[in-house]
Amino acid sequence: ETVFLYSIYQYFYIFYETVFLYSIYQYFYIFYETVFLYSIYQYFYIFYRTVFLYSIYQYFYIFYRTVFLYSIYQYFY
């Protein structure tokens, strides 16, 4: 009976340990997946923001250059 109870105890102990380790694994997996997705999101956010700012910069650069050239043209005219 003692051996039987001990074997049942061992079985449950192994089972709970496995469940515990699995839950830790799941937790870290979810954590790392979130971090990974967040880092991808950050990367794209920075990339698109840079592109957006650059396009605004280009737009103003073209605009001011045109205005500048036009004012020079007007001056000479």
N, C-alpha and C positions, 0 to 999 in steps of 0.2 A: 504493500500500500504506500509506504514511504517513497519507494522507487517510482511508483506510478505517479504520485503527486509531484515528485521532483521532476519527472520527465514532462509532465503537464506544465509545471512552472517554467522549465527551460524553454518549452515550446512557446509559451506566452511571452517570455522574456525576449526571445529572439524575434517574435512577431512585433512586439511593441518597439523594440530597438530599430527594426527595419522600418516600421511606420514612422518613427521619430526621425530617423535619418532621411527617409524619403520626404517628409514634410520640410525638413531643413533644406534638402536639395531643391524642392519645389519653390521654397521661399527665395533662395539664392537665384534660381533660374528666372523667376518672375522679376526679381530685383535687377539682375544683369540684363535681362531682355528690355526692361524699362529704361535702364541707363543707356543701353545700346540704341534704342529707338530715340531717346531724348538727344543723344549725341548726334545721331543722323539728322534729327530735326534742327538742332542747333547749327550744324554744318550747313544745311540748306538755307536756314534762316539768314545766317551770316552771308552766305553766297548770294542769295536773292537781294538782300538789303544792299550789299556792295554793288551789285548790278543795277539796282534801282537808283542808288545814289549816283553811280557813274552815269547812268542815262540822263538823270536830272542835270548833272554837271555838263554833260555833252550838249544837252538842250540849251542851257544858259550860255554855254561857250559859243555855240553857233549863233544864238540870238544876239549876244553882245558883239560878236565879231561882225555880224551883218549890220547891226546898228552903227558900229564904229566905221565900217567901210562906207556905209550909206552917208554918214555925217561927213566923212572926208570927201566923198563924191559931191555932196551938197555944197560943201565949203568951196571946192574948186569950181563947181558949176556957178 
